């Protein structure tokens, strides 16, 4: 095969990108369509040859187009300017296509393999990071779900205890009974199945008055003692137990601001502090029965303001004063149930009812001694001192008309 040369005016050279993965059988059709768009007179009278190169990461085709008549003139020995090779069917082999194509394809394969390797490495790293992030996210979600389930269980404990106390106090008021004293534990450090327990000493009512108070609460265990009588009045004890839905660890330590506000609430209602242990959350105090609603409302507001909760309450009512002991703990859960609000609403059931007094029939004039007693009673307003005893009763001291000091328990 001889070499020929072609004058530059007798051919056109085009360059355009080619798809990397285009099959060889479809490559000619792709080039022909491109030449129809680029070459003004491209038809069956034209012949072409192509060379492929990599440039800036792209496969570029360089295509030479020539008229077949011109090619025939060169073949018969005409103009000689550019080295050529003639292939089968007068095909213009403007370049050494097979060799250059093999090199170009090899480079393309190497480049493509490099791209795929880098992409795989990036994908693997991204996948590993995504897996790690997914595991971390799953752990976070699991921890959050566990915390939510714990809070939900605590709230169920509190709600159930609140409802149990509400039903019991409502039944007490409805029956006309009185609570002599009680111990209420709403939340405690639990290693057993008991979520809460409430103990009551009752009078002037019967266990049958509470038979339907908790009929729908299957998780409530109720124990009533035998009924005894004191001064012809019935008395008995009642215990209520609820099952725990989770194990609880309470934080009972009170901060300075919390204990200060608790003390201020008690003092502002003329209450008397007996003991307080801020490191154990314990506050014990005495207040007048007529101030019960006011002092319980203030303590409830302190709980809401400082996010604390009365985990346990002991109440010892007296005729005029009530002794109360509260163990405060850090609030658990989002519910705003507070037993102090219930105790305020049902404060009347802790006060012994005064029986109506009947006047004795007088058939003769009052004796001088009775007149003297009446005069002494009139002078009791001149009292000069009082002592609050442990049982809540008050001992009042005064002078009678004769100037003698007398003491009377109320």
Secondary structure, DSSP 4 states (H G I P E B T S, - for coil): ---B---GGGEEEEEEEE-TT--HHHHHHHHHHHHHHH-TT-STTEEEEEEEEEETTEEEEEEEEEEHHHHHHHHTS---SS-BEE-GGG-EE-S-HHHHHHHHHHHHHHHHHHHHHHHHHHHHHHHHHHHHHHHHHHHHHHHHHHHHHHHHHHHHHHHHHHHHHHHHHHHHHHHT-EEEEEEEE-----SSSEEEEEEEEEESS-GGGGTTTTTT-TTEEEEE---EEETTEEEEEEEEEEE-SS------PPPHHHHHHHHHHHHTTT-EEEEEETTTTEEEEEEEGGGHHHHHHHHHHHHHHHTEEEEEEEEEE-SSEEEEEEEEEE--SS----HHHHHHHTGGGGSPPPPPPPPPPP-SPPPHHHHHHHHHHHGGGG--EEEE-TTS-EEEEEE-TTS-EEEEE-
